[in-house]
Amino acid sequence: MLNAGRVPFAVGTGVVVIVVAVCVVLVVLLVTLSMRGQRRQRAQRRDETRRDLDQAQERAVRAEHGRDSAREGGEDLDPDR
């Protein structure tokens, strides 16, 4: 009568090993996917930074060219300086 309310829970060692192995594989998979996502985000940020730097350098070159053109134009218009 003591065992009437109990459900027998007899799990073999092999089943426990398989469950633990599946859990370990899932954890490794999640970590790998997370690292891949972070790597992809870093690559995108790096590309954006490189693009921004290129644009800034282009603007600087254009500004310098404009400044040089303005100086040359100013010297032509006012010969007393």
Order of alpha helices (4+ residues) and beta strands (2+ residues): alpha
